[in-house]
Amino acid sequence: MRMATISIGLVCLGVTLLWAGTSGADSSLLWSIGRNDDSYGEFAISGKHEDFSMTFPQDVDFKMGSSRAGKDWPFVHPGPADEWAGSMPHTFVVEFKVEKVPRSACRLVVYVNDTNAGSPPVLSVNVNGHECPASQLPGGAGDASLTSPKAGRPFAQPVLFAGHWLRQGANRLSLTVSSGSWLLYDALTLESGLPDAPHIERIAAMGTPMFKKIGESLRQAVRVEVQNTGIEGRGVLRVAGLPGSDRDVDLRQGLQTHFLLTPPFTEAGKRSIELVVGEKTVSAEFDARVEKPYKLFVAASAHTDIGYTDLQEKCMALHVNNAMLSLDAAKANVAVGSEAVGSEAVGSAPTAYSLQPKASLPNFNYNLEVFAQADWIKELKPDSVPALEQAIREHKMGLTALYLNMLTGLC
């Protein structure tokens, strides 16, 4: 197998991180589909994406040993944003057998010829019922690659998982574009023999002026970036030589950010952040700064929208739910330091939440930006109208006389 540049699929500070990888000395290729040659000519319906729904009405079920790439695996994998493929997720399944369950980690590498530039896909992978972290793929070169692979922007997306997810005998691996638009395949490979632990490729840290109160103690936040090119696992983050700074962290695949809450720094200078994974420790220096804590006051507000972001009925129901949250907070004199507890949603809106008091803020206020919101409350939550009127009289809730905002500039 030729060497390929494998994109972690993440961007940090404007820089796309790339990992040049090859199969390890102890790795074993379990199967492959297609050829990693920057082309999709060996796949079904090559260059004819509009034929997908007619050729694969039941999506894809590829059986290793009997299926053929030129007939049974399409060059394109559409997503929910593609009207020409039914505007829904499509799942491609690979069925295969292994004689022995790997004791090491496994790596699926999806070699991509291109992706949709405006709405790049999110790729979800499932192995025998185990979900891998979804991968947001980068935007590609554009629609020209749908008919010409030379117009694509090739890259490779690795997906690592524990070897014990596989079973002796029959196995099932599925790929789904869960959101976004299409991707074009170049090849797929599955190999075993990868280290069965997180592999920290890079760590970086920086001090921040942010604080968080935990109990009666104030903690200062240190921002830590970790690039894990191995499988998921656990680790311990700490500031070297600073007692009380240890924190257990979950290490996902790829690039991630953690905020380590430490005792506030009392003097400026170089400090070292350490990440302990098993018996290995990686570290990076950062500038510790003495920061002054500030108290921020947040003014609650909501702009009225009844149709630009969703169906009008849903927008109205969401505004009513926001008003109910604010009414609960006004009645309880609670705004900050509260817990959200699920309650019944209004209409077809997503699940609403009510506030359970943890701290009192008697100055909490909320304004209904337009009078129409009061009408929607009367329609969807009539039992709450007396409480709303009382909160208005007590100046806990505000109500404007303007019925709706007139967008005359769009008329």
C-alpha positions as CSV (number, residue, x, y, z in Angstrom):
1,M,0.0,0.0,0.0
2,R,1.4,3.4,-1.0
3,M,2.0,6.1,1.6
4,A,-0.9,8.5,2.0
5,T,-1.5,11.8,3.8
6,I,-4.2,11.2,6.4
7,S,-6.2,14.2,7.5
8,I,-7.4,14.2,11.0
9,G,-10.3,16.3,9.6
10,L,-9.9,19.1,12.1
11,V,-8.8,22.7,11.8
12,C,-7.1,24.6,14.7
13,L,-6.2,28.3,14.6
14,G,-6.6,28.3,10.8
15,V,-4.1,25.4,10.2
16,T,-5.3,22.1,8.9
17,L,-3.5,19.3,10.8
18,L,-2.2,16.5,8.6
19,W,-0.8,13.1,9.7
20,A,1.4,11.3,7.2
21,G,0.8,7.7,8.0
22,T,1.5,4.2,6.7
23,S,0.6,0.8,7.8
24,G,2.7,-0.1,10.8
25,A,5.2,-3.0,10.7
26,D,3.0,-5.2,12.8
27,S,-0.3,-4.2,11.1
28,S,-2.4,-6.6,9.1
29,L,-4.7,-5.7,6.2
30,L,-8.1,-7.3,6.9
31,W,-9.8,-6.1,3.7
32,S,-9.9,-3.3,1.1
33,I,-12.4,-2.0,-1.4
34,G,-11.1,-0.1,-4.5
35,R,-7.6,1.3,-5.3
36,N,-6.0,4.2,-3.6
37,D,-5.2,6.0,-6.9
38,D,-7.0,9.4,-6.7
39,S,-9.7,8.0,-9.0
40,Y,-13.1,6.4,-8.6
41,G,-13.2,4.7,-12.0
42,E,-13.3,1.2,-10.5
43,F,-16.6,1.9,-8.6
44,A,-20.2,1.5,-9.7
45,I,-22.1,4.3,-11.5
46,S,-18.7,6.1,-11.9
47,G,-19.3,9.7,-12.8
48,K,-23.1,9.3,-12.8
49,H,-24.3,10.4,-9.4
50,E,-27.9,11.0,-10.6
51,D,-28.2,7.2,-11.1
52,F,-27.7,6.4,-7.4
53,S,-31.3,6.1,-6.3
54,M,-32.2,3.9,-9.3
55,T,-29.2,1.7,-9.0
56,F,-29.1,1.4,-5.2
57,P,-32.7,1.8,-4.0
58,Q,-31.9,-0.2,-0.8
59,D,-28.6,1.5,-0.2
60,V,-25.4,-0.7,-0.1
61,D,-24.7,-4.2,1.4
62,F,-21.2,-5.2,0.3
63,K,-20.2,-8.8,1.1
64,M,-16.5,-9.4,1.2
65,G,-15.6,-12.3,-1.0
66,S,-18.6,-12.2,-3.3
67,S,-19.4,-8.5,-4.0
68,R,-17.5,-6.4,-6.6
69,A,-16.6,-2.8,-6.3
70,G,-17.5,-2.1,-10.0
71,K,-21.0,-3.4,-9.4
72,D,-21.9,-3.2,-5.7
73,W,-20.1,-0.1,-4.3
74,P,-21.0,3.3,-5.8
75,F,-18.4,6.0,-6.2
76,V,-20.6,8.5,-4.5
77,H,-22.1,8.5,-0.9
78,P,-24.9,11.0,-0.7
79,G,-26.1,12.8,2.4
80,P,-29.3,14.3,3.7
81,A,-28.6,17.6,1.9
82,D,-28.8,15.9,-1.5
83,E,-32.2,16.2,-3.1
84,W,-31.2,14.0,-6.0
85,A,-30.8,11.1,-3.5
86,G,-34.0,11.6,-1.5
87,S,-32.7,14.2,1.1
88,M,-32.0,11.5,3.7
89,P,-29.1,9.6,5.2
90,H,-27.8,6.5,3.3
91,T,-26.0,3.7,5.0
92,F,-23.3,1.6,3.3
93,V,-22.7,-1.8,5.0
94,V,-19.6,-4.0,4.7
95,E,-20.0,-7.6,5.8
96,F,-16.8,-9.6,6.4
97,K,-15.4,-12.4,8.4
98,V,-12.3,-12.7,10.7
99,E,-10.7,-15.9,11.9
100,K,-9.4,-14.4,15.1
101,V,-10.4,-11.3,17.1
102,P,-7.5,-8.8,17.0
103,R,-5.9,-8.1,20.3
104,S,-4.8,-4.7,19.0
105,A,-6.7,-1.7,17.8
106,C,-8.1,-1.5,14.3
107,R,-8.1,1.3,11.8
108,L,-10.6,2.0,9.0
109,V,-9.1,4.4,6.4
110,V,-11.6,6.1,4.1
111,Y,-9.7,7.4,1.1
112,V,-11.8,10.3,-0.3
113,N,-11.6,11.7,-3.8
114,D,-13.6,14.8,-2.9
115,T,-16.5,16.2,-0.8
116,N,-19.2,18.8,-1.4
117,A,-17.6,22.2,-1.0
118,G,-20.6,24.1,0.5
119,S,-22.0,21.4,2.8
120,P,-19.3,18.9,3.6
121,P,-20.4,15.6,5.0
122,V,-20.3,14.2,8.6
123,L,-19.3,10.5,8.4
124,S,-20.6,8.1,11.1
125,V,-19.1,4.6,11.4
126,N,-20.6,1.7,13.3
127,V,-18.8,-1.6,14.0
128,N,-21.1,-4.4,15.2
129,G,-23.3,-2.0,17.1
130,H,-20.4,0.1,18.5
131,E,-20.5,3.8,17.4
132,C,-17.3,5.5,16.5
133,P,-17.0,9.3,17.0
134,A,-18.6,11.0,14.0
135,S,-16.1,12.7,11.7
136,Q,-16.7,16.1,10.1
137,L,-15.0,15.9,6.8
138,P,-13.4,19.0,5.2
139,G,-15.0,20.8,2.3
140,G,-13.9,19.7,-1.1
141,A,-13.1,21.3,-4.5
142,G,-16.6,21.5,-5.9
143,D,-19.2,19.8,-8.2
144,A,-16.8,19.3,-11.1
145,S,-15.4,16.3,-9.3
146,L,-18.8,14.5,-9.7
147,T,-17.9,13.8,-13.3
148,S,-14.1,14.1,-13.2
149,P,-12.0,12.6,-10.4
150,K,-9.0,14.8,-11.5
151,A,-11.0,17.8,-10.2
152,G,-11.2,16.4,-6.7
153,R,-9.3,17.2,-3.6
154,P,-8.2,13.8,-2.3
155,F,-7.5,13.1,1.4
156,A,-7.9,10.2,3.8
157,Q,-10.0,9.9,7.0
158,P,-8.8,7.4,9.6
159,V,-11.3,5.9,12.1
160,L,-9.7,3.9,14.9
161,F,-11.6,1.5,17.2
162,A,-10.8,-1.3,19.7
163,G,-10.0,-4.7,18.2
164,H,-12.4,-6.5,20.6
165,W,-15.3,-4.8,18.8
166,L,-14.8,-7.4,16.1
167,R,-16.1,-11.0,16.5
168,Q,-14.7,-14.3,15.4
169,G,-16.7,-15.1,12.2
170,A,-19.2,-12.7,10.8
171,N,-18.9,-8.9,11.3
172,R,-20.7,-5.8,10.1
173,L,-19.3,-2.3,9.6
174,S,-21.5,0.5,8.4
175,L,-20.8,4.0,7.1
176,T,-23.5,6.7,7.1
177,V,-23.3,10.3,6.0
178,S,-25.4,11.5,8.9
179,S,-25.5,15.2,7.8
180,G,-24.3,17.4,5.0
181,S,-23.8,16.4,1.4
182,W,-21.9,13.8,-0.7
183,L,-18.5,12.3,-0.6
184,L,-16.7,10.5,-3.4
185,Y,-14.8,7.3,-2.6
186,D,-11.3,6.5,-3.8
187,A,-10.8,3.4,-1.6
188,L,-11.4,1.9,1.8
189,T,-9.1,-0.3,3.9
190,L,-9.4,-2.0,7.3
191,E,-6.3,-3.1,9.2
192,S,-5.5,-4.4,12.6
193,G,-2.2,-4.2,14.6
194,L,-2.5,-0.6,15.8
195,P,-1.6,0.3,19.4
196,D,-4.6,-0.4,21.7
197,A,-4.3,2.9,23.6
198,P,-4.3,6.7,23.0
199,H,-1.3,8.0,21.1
200,I,-0.6,11.7,21.9
201,E,0.8,13.3,18.8
202,R,0.8,16.9,20.2
203,I,-0.1,18.9,23.3
204,A,-0.2,22.6,23.7
205,A,-1.4,24.9,26.5
206,M,-2.1,28.5,27.2
207,G,-3.2,30.5,30.3
208,T,-6.6,32.2,30.2
209,P,-8.3,35.0,32.2
210,M,-11.3,32.8,32.9
211,F,-12.2,31.6,36.3
212,K,-14.8,29.2,37.7
213,K,-16.1,28.9,41.3
214,I,-16.2,25.3,42.5
215,G,-17.8,25.2,46.0
216,E,-16.1,28.0,47.8
217,S,-12.9,27.9,45.8
218,L,-12.0,30.0,42.7
219,R,-10.3,28.1,40.0
220,Q,-8.3,29.5,37.0
221,A,-8.7,27.9,33.6
222,V,-5.8,26.7,31.5
223,R,-6.7,25.9,27.9
224,V,-5.1,22.6,26.7
225,E,-5.2,21.2,23.1
226,V,-4.5,17.5,22.7
227,Q,-4.1,15.7,19.4
228,N,-4.8,11.9,19.8
229,T,-4.0,9.8,16.8
230,G,-4.7,6.6,18.7
231,I,-8.0,5.1,20.0
232,E,-10.1,6.7,22.8
233,G,-8.9,6.3,26.4
234,R,-8.3,8.1,29.7
235,G,-5.5,10.3,30.9
236,V,-4.6,12.7,33.7
237,L,-3.9,16.4,33.1
238,R,-2.0,18.5,35.6
239,V,0.2,21.5,36.0
240,A,3.7,20.2,37.0
241,G,4.5,21.0,40.6
242,L,1.0,22.5,41.3
243,P,-0.8,20.5,44.0
244,G,-4.6,20.1,43.4
245,S,-4.4,20.6,39.7
246,D,-4.8,16.9,38.7
247,R,-7.9,16.1,36.5
248,D,-9.0,12.9,34.8
249,V,-9.9,13.5,31.2
250,D,-11.5,11.4,28.4
251,L,-9.2,11.4,25.3
252,R,-11.2,11.2,22.1
253,Q,-9.7,10.6,18.7
254,G,-8.4,13.6,16.8
255,L,-7.9,17.1,18.1
256,Q,-9.7,18.2,21.2
257,T,-9.7,21.0,23.8
258,H,-9.7,20.6,27.6
259,F,-9.9,23.3,30.2
260,L,-7.9,22.4,33.3
261,L,-9.2,24.2,36.4
262,T,-6.2,25.0,38.7
263,P,-5.7,27.0,41.8
264,P,-5.2,30.6,40.7
265,F,-1.6,31.5,39.7
266,T,0.0,33.9,42.2
267,E,3.1,34.8,40.1
268,A,3.8,35.0,36.4
269,G,6.3,32.7,34.7
270,K,6.8,29.6,32.6
271,R,4.8,26.5,33.8
272,S,4.5,23.0,32.3
273,I,1.3,21.2,31.6
274,E,1.6,17.4,31.8
275,L,-0.7,14.6,30.3
276,V,-0.2,11.2,31.8
277,V,-1.5,8.3,29.7
278,G,-0.7,4.9,31.1
279,E,3.1,4.9,31.8
280,K,3.8,7.7,29.4
281,T,3.9,11.4,30.1
282,V,3.9,14.2,27.5
283,S,4.3,17.9,28.4
284,A,4.3,21.4,27.0
285,E,5.3,24.8,28.4
286,F,3.0,27.8,28.7
287,D,3.0,31.3,30.1
288,A,1.2,31.4,33.4
289,R,-0.3,34.8,34.2
290,V,-1.7,36.4,37.3
291,E,-5.3,37.4,36.3
292,K,-7.8,39.5,38.1
293,P,-11.3,37.9,38.4
294,Y,-14.2,40.0,37.1
295,K,-17.9,39.6,37.7
296,L,-19.9,39.6,34.5
297,F,-23.6,40.6,34.3
298,V,-25.6,39.0,31.6
299,A,-28.7,40.6,30.2
300,A,-31.2,38.0,28.9
301,S,-32.6,38.9,25.5
302,A,-34.2,37.1,22.5
303,H,-34.9,38.4,19.0
304,T,-38.3,37.5,17.5
305,D,-38.2,35.3,14.5
306,I,-41.2,33.5,13.1
307,G,-40.1,31.8,9.9
308,Y,-36.5,32.5,8.9
309,T,-35.0,29.6,10.8
310,D,-37.8,27.1,11.0
311,L,-41.5,26.6,10.5
312,Q,-43.6,29.4,12.0
313,E,-45.4,27.1,14.4
314,K,-42.1,25.8,15.7
315,C,-40.6,29.3,16.1
316,M,-43.7,30.5,18.0
317,A,-43.6,27.5,20.3
318,L,-39.8,28.1,21.0
319,H,-40.5,31.7,21.9
320,V,-43.2,30.6,24.3
321,N,-40.9,28.0,25.9
322,N,-38.3,30.8,26.3
323,A,-40.9,33.0,28.0
324,M,-41.9,30.1,30.3
325,L,-38.3,29.6,31.3
326,S,-38.0,33.3,32.1
327,L,-41.3,33.4,34.0
328,D,-40.0,30.5,36.1
329,A,-36.8,32.4,36.8
330,A,-38.6,35.6,37.6
331,K,-41.0,33.9,40.0
332,A,-38.1,32.0,41.7
333,N,-35.7,35.1,41.6
334,V,-33.2,32.8,40.0
335,A,-31.1,33.3,36.9
336,V,-27.5,32.1,37.4
337,G,-26.3,28.9,39.1
338,S,-29.5,27.0,38.2
339,E,-30.0,23.5,36.9
340,A,-32.1,22.7,33.9
341,V,-34.7,20.0,34.4
342,G,-36.7,18.6,31.5
343,S,-40.4,19.4,31.2
344,E,-43.1,19.1,28.7
345,A,-42.5,20.9,25.4
346,V,-45.0,23.3,23.9
347,G,-46.5,22.2,20.6
348,S,-43.9,20.6,18.3
349,A,-40.9,22.5,19.7
350,P,-37.9,20.6,21.2
351,T,-37.9,19.6,24.8
352,A,-38.3,22.6,27.1
353,Y,-36.6,23.1,30.5
354,S,-37.6,24.6,33.8
355,L,-35.2,26.1,36.3
356,Q,-34.6,24.7,39.7
357,P,-33.1,27.3,42.1
358,K,-29.6,27.0,43.4
359,A,-28.9,30.7,43.9
360,S,-31.0,33.8,44.2
361,L,-30.7,36.9,41.9
362,P,-33.6,39.2,42.8
363,N,-32.8,41.6,39.9
364,F,-33.6,39.1,37.1
365,N,-35.8,40.6,34.3
366,Y,-36.8,39.5,30.9
367,N,-38.5,41.4,28.1
368,L,-41.0,40.0,25.6
369,E,-39.6,41.8,22.5
370,V,-43.0,42.1,20.8
371,F,-46.6,42.0,21.9
372,A,-47.3,39.0,19.7
373,Q,-45.4,36.8,22.1
374,A,-48.1,37.5,24.7
375,D,-50.8,36.3,22.2
376,W,-48.8,33.1,21.6
377,I,-48.7,32.5,25.3
378,K,-52.4,33.0,25.5
379,E,-52.9,30.4,22.8
380,L,-50.3,27.8,23.8
381,K,-50.0,28.3,27.6
382,P,-53.3,29.9,28.7
383,D,-52.8,28.7,32.3
384,S,-49.7,30.8,32.6
385,V,-51.3,34.1,31.6
386,P,-52.2,35.2,35.2
387,A,-48.6,34.6,36.3
388,L,-47.3,36.5,33.3
389,E,-49.5,39.5,34.1
390,Q,-48.4,39.4,37.7
391,A,-44.7,39.3,36.7
392,I,-45.4,42.3,34.4
393,R,-47.0,44.3,37.2
394,E,-44.0,43.5,39.4
395,H,-41.6,44.6,36.6
396,K,-40.0,41.1,36.5
397,M,-41.2,40.7,32.9
398,G,-41.4,43.5,30.3
399,L,-43.9,43.8,27.4
400,T,-43.5,46.1,24.5
401,A,-46.5,47.7,22.7
402,L,-45.1,47.0,19.2
403,Y,-47.0,43.9,17.9
404,L,-44.3,42.7,15.5
405,N,-41.0,44.0,14.1
406,M,-41.7,45.4,10.6
407,L,-38.8,44.5,8.2
408,T,-39.6,47.3,5.8
409,G,-36.1,47.1,4.3
410,L,-37.0,43.7,2.8
411,C,-40.4,44.7,1.4
